[in-house]
Amino acid sequence: MNQELEALIKAFIAAHECDLRESSRLIADYEALLEETLRNSPGVSRELLTQGIRRRAAAYMQAQSRPPTLPPQA
């Protein structure tokens, strides 16, 4: 995955899972990364990028919540 997109996904997750004291700072960090990515990606709409980030963030969080598979006992 592109490092810029991975940073956006992690910033999105952090902004939505934090407590209220940190929320405004983390949301501002996410918005700044989003704006930078949009400047560097001509032709990509904010809505399309945001939708993709939300989908990837949901998949990332689901993958992180799954317990590791245990190997079969020999």
N, CA, C and O atoms as a DFTB+ gen file, in Angstrom:
296 C
 N C O
     1  1       0.843      -1.179       0.000
     2  2       0.000       0.000       0.000
     3  2       0.885       1.237       0.000
     4  3       1.969       1.239       0.584
     5  1       0.424       2.263      -0.644
     6  2       1.108       3.543      -0.687
     7  2       1.253       4.087       0.740
     8  3       0.297       4.067       1.515
     9  1       2.442       4.567       1.078
    10  2       2.694       5.067       2.433
    11  2       1.818       6.262       2.782
    12  3       1.398       6.417       3.929
    13  1       1.548       7.092       1.805
    14  2       0.701       8.266       2.031
    15  2      -0.727       7.840       2.381
    16  3      -1.347       8.407       3.281
    17  1      -1.240       6.841       1.665
    18  2      -2.587       6.349       1.953
    19  2      -2.637       5.617       3.289
    20  3      -3.613       5.735       4.029
    21  1      -1.593       4.867       3.596
    22  2      -1.542       4.182       4.880
    23  2      -1.532       5.185       6.034
    24  3      -2.194       4.966       7.049
    25  1      -0.798       6.266       5.888
    26  2      -0.775       7.311       6.916
    27  2      -2.154       7.943       7.066
    28  3      -2.576       8.243       8.183
    29  1      -2.863       8.150       5.952
    30  2      -4.215       8.704       6.008
    31  2      -5.171       7.766       6.738
    32  3      -5.976       8.207       7.557
    33  1      -5.079       6.484       6.441
    34  2      -5.953       5.500       7.087
    35  2      -5.692       5.461       8.582
    36  3      -6.632       5.451       9.377
    37  1      -4.433       5.440       8.972
    38  2      -4.104       5.407      10.397
    39  2      -4.524       6.700      11.100
    40  3      -4.964       6.664      12.249
    41  1      -4.391       7.834      10.419
    42  2      -4.824       9.102      11.005
    43  2      -6.346       9.132      11.140
    44  3      -6.867       9.643      12.132
    45  1      -7.056       8.594      10.163
    46  2      -8.517       8.513      10.231
    47  2      -8.954       7.665      11.420
    48  3      -9.843       8.055      12.177
    49  1      -8.328       6.511      11.579
    50  2      -8.665       5.620      12.695
    51  2      -8.359       6.299      14.024
    52  3      -9.176       6.262      14.944
    53  1      -7.207       6.907      14.128
    54  2      -6.825       7.584      15.378
    55  2      -7.807       8.700      15.713
    56  3      -8.177       8.870      16.875
    57  1      -8.228       9.455      14.714
    58  2      -9.151      10.565      14.947
    59  2     -10.527      10.078      15.393
    60  3     -11.225      10.786      16.119
    61  1     -10.918       8.896      14.975
    62  2     -12.241       8.392      15.321
    63  2     -12.253       7.473      16.541
    64  3     -13.324       7.126      17.039
    65  1     -11.093       7.081      17.021
    66  2     -11.046       6.213      18.197
    67  2     -10.491       6.912      19.431
    68  3     -10.324       6.271      20.469
    69  1     -10.206       8.194      19.349
    70  2      -9.579       8.902      20.461
    71  2     -10.633       9.435      21.434
    72  3     -11.832       9.413      21.153
    73  1     -10.155       9.910      22.576
    74  2     -11.078      10.542      23.508
    75  2     -11.255      12.012      23.117
    76  3     -10.533      12.530      22.266
    77  1     -12.209      12.661      23.742
    78  2     -12.573      14.019      23.344
    79  2     -11.453      15.036      23.493
    80  3     -11.402      16.005      22.735
    81  1     -10.561      14.839      24.446
    82  2      -9.467      15.803      24.653
    83  2      -8.533      15.870      23.464
    84  3      -7.982      16.929      23.163
    85  1      -8.352      14.759      22.790
    86  2      -7.415      14.701      21.669
    87  2      -8.095      14.813      20.311
    88  3      -7.418      14.946      19.292
    89  1      -9.407      14.762      20.283
    90  2     -10.113      14.649      19.005
    91  2      -9.849      15.823      18.058
    92  3      -9.615      15.602      16.869
    93  1      -9.879      17.039      18.545
    94  2      -9.712      18.172      17.629
    95  2      -8.325      18.183      16.997
    96  3      -8.189      18.503      15.816
    97  1      -7.291      17.837      17.767
    98  2      -5.931      17.798      17.223
    99  2      -5.793      16.680      16.197
   100  3      -5.218      16.886      15.129
   101  1      -6.318      15.498      16.516
   102  2      -6.179      14.368      15.600
   103  2      -7.013      14.555      14.333
   104  3      -6.594      14.152      13.247
   105  1      -8.172      15.153      14.468
   106  2      -8.980      15.441      13.278
   107  2      -8.268      16.471      12.404
   108  3      -8.278      16.354      11.179
   109  1      -7.655      17.470      13.018
   110  2      -6.894      18.468      12.256
   111  2      -5.707      17.817      11.546
   112  3      -5.406      18.163      10.403
   113  1      -5.033      16.880      12.210
   114  2      -3.925      16.157      11.582
   115  2      -4.415      15.366      10.371
   116  3      -3.785      15.379       9.314
   117  1      -5.544      14.679      10.537
   118  2      -6.119      13.902       9.437
   119  2      -6.498      14.819       8.275
   120  3      -6.185      14.524       7.122
   121  1      -7.170      15.931       8.578
   122  2      -7.579      16.874       7.530
   123  2      -6.369      17.438       6.778
   124  3      -6.418      17.612       5.561
   125  1      -5.284      17.722       7.508
   126  2      -4.071      18.238       6.865
   127  2      -3.478      17.196       5.919
   128  3      -3.075      17.528       4.804
   129  1      -3.422      15.934       6.358
   130  2      -2.929      14.855       5.491
   131  2      -3.829      14.678       4.277
   132  3      -3.346      14.460       3.166
   133  1      -5.128      14.772       4.487
   134  2      -6.083      14.628       3.395
   135  2      -5.881      15.734       2.360
   136  3      -5.854      15.463       1.159
   137  1      -5.741      16.961       2.814
   138  2      -5.531      18.090       1.894
   139  2      -4.218      17.938       1.122
   140  3      -4.163      18.217      -0.076
   141  1      -3.175      17.500       1.804
   142  2      -1.883      17.295       1.139
   143  2      -1.995      16.214       0.067
   144  3      -1.454      16.363      -1.029
   145  1      -2.684      15.147       0.379
   146  2      -2.863      14.063      -0.583
   147  2      -3.665      14.540      -1.777
   148  3      -3.346      14.198      -2.916
   149  1      -4.701      15.324      -1.530
   150  2      -5.503      15.844      -2.640
   151  2      -4.690      16.780      -3.528
   152  3      -4.857      16.774      -4.747
   153  1      -3.812      17.582      -2.928
   154  2      -2.947      18.464      -3.728
   155  2      -1.992      17.653      -4.597
   156  3      -1.679      18.047      -5.721
   157  1      -1.532      16.520      -4.072
   158  2      -0.574      15.697      -4.803
   159  2      -1.238      14.708      -5.762
   160  3      -0.547      13.996      -6.491
   161  1      -2.568      14.659      -5.768
   162  2      -3.304      13.709      -6.610
   163  2      -4.343      14.437      -7.441
   164  3      -5.531      14.390      -7.121
   165  1      -3.920      15.107      -8.496
   166  2      -4.895      15.824      -9.320
   167  2      -5.893      14.848      -9.936
   168  3      -5.537      13.741     -10.340
   169  1      -7.143      15.284      -9.999
   170  2      -8.179      14.448     -10.594
   171  2      -8.886      13.550      -9.598
   172  3      -9.858      12.886      -9.959
   173  1      -8.428      13.509      -8.355
   174  2      -9.076      12.695      -7.329
   175  2      -9.963      13.617      -6.504
   176  3      -9.509      14.642      -5.994
   177  1     -11.229      13.242      -6.378
   178  2     -12.144      14.086      -5.612
   179  2     -12.022      13.775      -4.122
   180  3     -11.640      12.671      -3.733
   181  1     -12.345      14.744      -3.318
   182  2     -12.312      14.584      -1.859
   183  2     -13.284      13.473      -1.431
   184  3     -12.959      12.653      -0.572
   185  1     -14.469      13.456      -2.034
   186  2     -15.480      12.459      -1.673
   187  2     -15.012      11.045      -1.980
   188  3     -15.168      10.139      -1.160
   189  1     -14.442      10.861      -3.158
   190  2     -13.966       9.537      -3.557
   191  2     -12.829       9.074      -2.659
   192  3     -12.801       7.917      -2.240
   193  1     -11.901       9.959      -2.364
   194  2     -10.782       9.612      -1.490
   195  2     -11.273       9.288      -0.080
   196  3     -10.814       8.324       0.531
   197  1     -12.195      10.084       0.432
   198  2     -12.727       9.851       1.774
   199  2     -13.463       8.517       1.851
   200  3     -13.324       7.792       2.836
   201  1     -14.240       8.189       0.832
   202  2     -14.943       6.897       0.803
   203  2     -13.953       5.740       0.820
   204  3     -14.140       4.760       1.541
   205  1     -12.905       5.863       0.026
   206  2     -11.886       4.810      -0.012
   207  2     -11.179       4.651       1.318
   208  3     -10.898       3.534       1.752
   209  1     -10.893       5.767       1.963
   210  2     -10.224       5.720       3.261
   211  2     -11.125       5.044       4.292
   212  3     -10.664       4.225       5.087
   213  1     -12.402       5.389       4.273
   214  2     -13.342       4.776       5.219
   215  2     -13.435       3.270       5.022
   216  3     -13.437       2.510       5.990
   217  1     -13.512       2.839       3.762
   218  2     -13.579       1.390       3.494
   219  2     -12.309       0.678       3.944
   220  3     -12.371      -0.373       4.582
   221  1     -11.156       1.258       3.607
   222  2      -9.884       0.647       3.991
   223  2      -9.697       0.647       5.501
   224  3      -9.163      -0.311       6.060
   225  1     -10.132       1.714       6.166
   226  2     -10.014       1.792       7.625
   227  2     -10.871       0.710       8.276
   228  3     -10.444       0.073       9.239
   229  1     -12.076       0.500       7.753
   230  2     -12.946      -0.544       8.301
   231  2     -12.312      -1.925       8.115
   232  3     -12.334      -2.747       9.031
   233  1     -11.755      -2.176       6.949
   234  2     -11.100      -3.461       6.689
   235  2      -9.865      -3.629       7.568
   236  3      -9.602      -4.719       8.075
   237  1      -9.118      -2.558       7.745
   238  2      -7.913      -2.598       8.582
   239  2      -8.278      -2.912      10.031
   240  3      -7.640      -3.749      10.668
   241  1      -9.306      -2.238      10.548
   242  2      -9.712      -2.464      11.939
   243  2     -10.258      -3.875      12.126
   244  3     -10.022      -4.500      13.160
   245  1     -10.978      -4.376      11.140
   246  2     -11.495      -5.735      11.225
   247  2     -10.353      -6.746      11.220
   248  3     -10.382      -7.718      11.975
   249  1      -9.360      -6.525      10.385
   250  2      -8.211      -7.432      10.328
   251  2      -7.425      -7.403      11.634
   252  3      -6.897      -8.429      12.062
   253  1      -7.343      -6.238      12.269
   254  2      -6.614      -6.121      13.531
   255  2      -7.367      -6.780      14.680
   256  3      -6.748      -7.199      15.658
   257  1      -8.681      -6.880      14.580
   258  2      -9.464      -7.432      15.681
   259  2      -9.573      -8.946      15.630
   260  3      -9.975      -9.566      16.614
   261  1      -9.231      -9.540      14.527
   262  2      -9.309     -11.004      14.410
   263  2      -8.191     -11.646      15.215
   264  3      -7.042     -11.208      15.159
   265  1      -8.534     -12.687      15.961
   266  2      -7.462     -13.381      16.690
   267  2      -6.598     -14.158      15.701
   268  3      -7.083     -14.621      14.669
   269  1      -5.331     -14.294      16.023
   270  2      -4.471     -15.065      15.129
   271  2      -4.918     -16.521      15.108
   272  3      -5.406     -17.055      16.103
   273  1      -4.739     -17.144      13.959
   274  2      -5.131     -18.552      13.874
   275  2      -4.093     -19.409      14.594
   276  3      -2.891     -19.153      14.535
   277  1      -4.579     -20.389      15.246
   278  2      -3.688     -21.285      15.982
   279  2      -3.317     -22.457      15.067
   280  3      -4.166     -22.976      14.344
   281  1      -2.075     -22.860      15.102
   282  2      -1.694     -24.005      14.272
   283  2      -2.311     -25.280      14.843
   284  3      -2.569     -25.356      16.045
   285  1      -2.544     -26.263      14.010
   286  2      -3.117     -27.516      14.507
   287  2      -2.132     -28.193      15.465
   288  3      -0.916     -28.127      15.284
   289  1      -2.678     -28.827      16.464
   290  2      -1.806     -29.519      17.424
   291  2      -1.319     -30.817      16.811
   292  3      -2.074     -31.552      16.174
   293  1      -0.045     -31.076      17.017
   294  2       0.548     -32.287      16.446
   295  2       0.445     -33.432      17.415
   296  3       0.891     -34.539      17.113
